[in-house]
Amino acid sequence: MPETATEEREVAVADPGAAVTAEHRLRAHVEMLERRLRKRDEQRRAMLHIMGDLSEFNKRLANQRKAMLHVLADYEQDRRRLARQTERLDNSRRAVLHILQDSHKDTLRLEASRKAMIHIMGDLRETTAEMRRREQELRDKQEQLVQAGKLATLGELTTGVAHELNNPLNNIGLFVGNAVDLIELAGTEKGQIVRELGHAMQQVSKATQIISHLRTFGRAAPASREAISLRQVIERALSLMQEQLRLREIEVTVDLGPVEPVVLGNAIQLEQVFINLLTNARDAVAGSRRKTIWISGSARSGVVEVAFADTGPGIPAGLERRIFDPFFTTKDVGKGTGLGLSITYGIIKEHGGTISVVSPPGEGATFLIHLPPAPAAAQETSP
């Protein structure tokens, strides 16, 4: 086979048949070359497509690598978060274990506290019962003390009351003697005898009232409360003290104002309060040139005030509070028990009131009593 086109042309000139054959071979060769070129073009285009696809794949691979890096970074972050969460979970688990242990200890302590509380409640019930028993004993002792103070007051009033009883008894004897003389004369009208006996009965009634008052004052006061007039209670106290006050030439002035002071209380106990204050005032003015006791009272909105003032030397400075202590007295030995003002303080306190003393130097002493007034409904039913 000719290797070049020149050789083929030379062969074609020498041999026309050979030229045709060579032309055919040349065309075939050209066609083969064209086919090869087309194939190479196709291969080249395919290679270009492959290179493009490969570039695209590389891009996608780069993006996937970047995404994988992001995923790995996120995974690392998630792993760290998971590690931290695991650590926190472990800490929480340990904390829960501690809490459960503490809860168990607290439960044990609570059980012990509950048992202790049961014992404490038992002790408290026993203590409460003991306190009630002691409170009742104290109340009984106070009542006995009040009664003892009342009896002591009655002992001090004996002289005056005996003298007060002596007058009606003498009068009774006189009137009865007159009636006997008139009967013996047998010529006198019966009317005069009846009048003499009537006078005697009046004196008997007076003596009976005095004795009844003493018996009423001397008996134990009931615990009841009712609306009482302070004017009546003060007058009853003065009726027991008037003979002693008259014998000592003590002037008593009473001014309770235009409004009737009415309180809710116990008449016998308040009478003992006023007798105690009158007794103190009586002893206080014993050495004074002017012997006067003032009793004043007023009923204002929400309070009833009663004041006992005297012209005595007054209370020594610094003793205004101590005079209400039991067994404390400023009198000489044998002249006072120190219970009067203490009992007075206790009675006023039980009535929901207050008592205080004002004693300017050299101006005597004034005892101020404040008591709550009786309700309007109770005042309407008061005697």
Secondary structure, 3 states (H helix, E strand, C coil): CCCCHHHHHHHHHHCHHHHHHHHHHHHHHHHHHHHHHHHHHHHHHHHHHHHHHHHHHHHHHHHHHHHHHHHHHHHHHHHHHHHHHHHHHHHHHHHHHHHHHHHHHHHHHHHHHHHHHHHHHHHHHHHHHHHHHHHHHHHHHHHHHHHHHHHHHHHHHHHHHHHHHHHHHHHHHHHHHHHHHHHHHCCCCHHHHHHHHHHHHHHHHHHHHHHHHHHHHHCCCCCCCEEEEHHHHHHHHHHHHHHHHHHCCCEEEEECCCCCCEEEECHHHHHHHHHHHHHHHHHHCCCCCCCEEEEEEEEECCEEEEEEEECCCCCCCCCCCHHHCCCCCCCCCCCCCCCHHHHHHHHHHHCCCEEEEECCCCCCCEEEEEECECCHHHHHCCC
